[in-house]
Amino acid sequence: MSDLASPVSRRFSVDPKPLGIAALLILSGALYLAQAVNGRQAALYLVGALLGVTLYHAAFGFTSAWRVFIADGRGAGLRAQMVMLAVGVALFFPALAAGTLFGMPVTGLVSPAGTSVVVGAFIFGIGMQLGGGCASGTLYTVGGGSTRMIVTLAAFIVGSVIATAHMPFWTALPSFQPVSLVKSLGAGPALALNWAVFAAIAALTVVIEKRRHGRLVAAHTQAPHASPWLHGPWPLVAGAIALALLNFATLALSGRPWGITSAFALWGAKAASAIGFDVASWPYWASKANAAALAAPVSRDVTSVMDIGIVLGAMMAAGLAGRYAPVWRVPLRSLIAAIVGGLLLGYGARLAYGCNIGAYFSGIVSGSLHGWLWLVAAFFGNIVGTRLRPAFGLEVERLKPTAC
């Protein structure tokens, strides 16, 4: 979740210009992809747009949710993440155990759990708090009109490309072989184990929040709209369920779960190649899959298409909410934090085989052990990043004590 995820707003007039532009680009993009690639790619683009709407309207994310828990003991965002994961594993584990979904082969995002994941996720966690958003948060706030997050995104892309140059060093460090809990335990026991852990984490947040505040604190401060499902805000739990369903739709359409940051590395590599860097000779880009992606148009890359859809979906949601209002003046310290944070996000995501979506969300619903390792390491990184925020003039939100 970005720093701009939950602004207090009582203005609900629709912004027709961003709404119209976003709707036109979504429609025309889907038609183009259906003709230039195939109907499945067009459908994934539309799923991306729906993800953008969901992320924006539910103000659903990770960065501020983790920050307010670390700094102020408020756990509504973390509990919503546990709901998202609980629904996700219920959908994913049976399909992954069967190996097919609606007649199509499917596979999870299962990666090695080792040094690169620990270092990368920790770095990514710091970057979340300095950059002001995670991978999904960066995309949906860019779509929502945040000019600062454009800087974070640009640095994110640069950091991703730099990391691909260093991957041989990191992948040579000690690590365990990829472990799938679905395969090693079976779908049923893996489900029971994951649900138990999700419940324990949610219960822990309740205990901590009640000790800190004496009660559970409401998650959103926005005034509701007469038509909240169209204009927002959505309840966090609704956003959690929608994200799990849309991730499952991604699995059904593409054969693998939702990811975000591989596209950033691809965009950066294409840009670097265009200005003369021999990116194709780097070991990371010499692998068969990555070499094919580098050579092909961006329109054929599932992650790229979905990322663009997220930005446009969030733009459409911001127009519907009447809150598309870019601010072009960014304080210098905040700008520096966006650059440093973005570089850490990009570099860390490649080392850790993904971000809060590809490694954490999709990793855990894939049954991958590295998803849990990512969660722990990234959380500690968020603790460090939260403590660093005031040095860059960034807010750390805490509730004011109420009078007895």
Sequence and secondary structure as in RCSB ss.txt:
>XXXX:A:sequence
MSDLASPVSRRFSVDPKPLGIAALLILSGALYLAQAVNGRQAALYLVGALLGVTLYHAAFGFTSAWRVFIADGRG
AGLRAQMVMLAVGVALFFPALAAGTLFGMPVTGLVSPAGTSVVVGAFIFGIGMQLGGGCASGTLYTVGGGSTRMI
VTLAAFIVGSVIATAHMPFWTALPSFQPVSLVKSLGAGPALALNWAVFAAIAALTVVIEKRRHGRLVAAHTQAPH
ASPWLHGPWPLVAGAIALALLNFATLALSGRPWGITSAFALWGAKAASAIGFDVASWPYWASKANAAALAAPVSR
DVTSVMDIGIVLGAMMAAGLAGRYAPVWRVPLRSLIAAIVGGLLLGYGARLAYGCNIGAYFSGIVSGSLHGWLWL
VAAFFGNIVGTRLRPAFGLEVERLKPTAC
>XXXX:A:secstr
  TTSS         HHHHHHHHHHHHHHHHHHHHHT HHHHHHHHHHHHHHHHHHHTT  SHHHHHHHHHH   
HHHHHHHHHHHHHHHHHHHHHHHTEETTEE       EEHHHHHHHHHHHHHHHHHTS HHHHHHHHHTT HHHH
HHHHHHHHHHHHHHHHHHHHHTS EE   BHHHHH HHHHHHHHHHHHHHHHHHHHHHHHHHHSS   S  S   
SSHHHHS   HHHHHHHHHHHHHHHHHHHSS    HHHHHHHHHHHHHHTT  GGGSHHHHSHHHHHHHHS GGG
 HHHHHHHHHHHHHHHHHHHHT         HHHHHHHHHHHHHHHHHHHHTTS IIIIIIHHHHTTBHHHHHHH
HHHHHHHHHHHHHGGGGT           
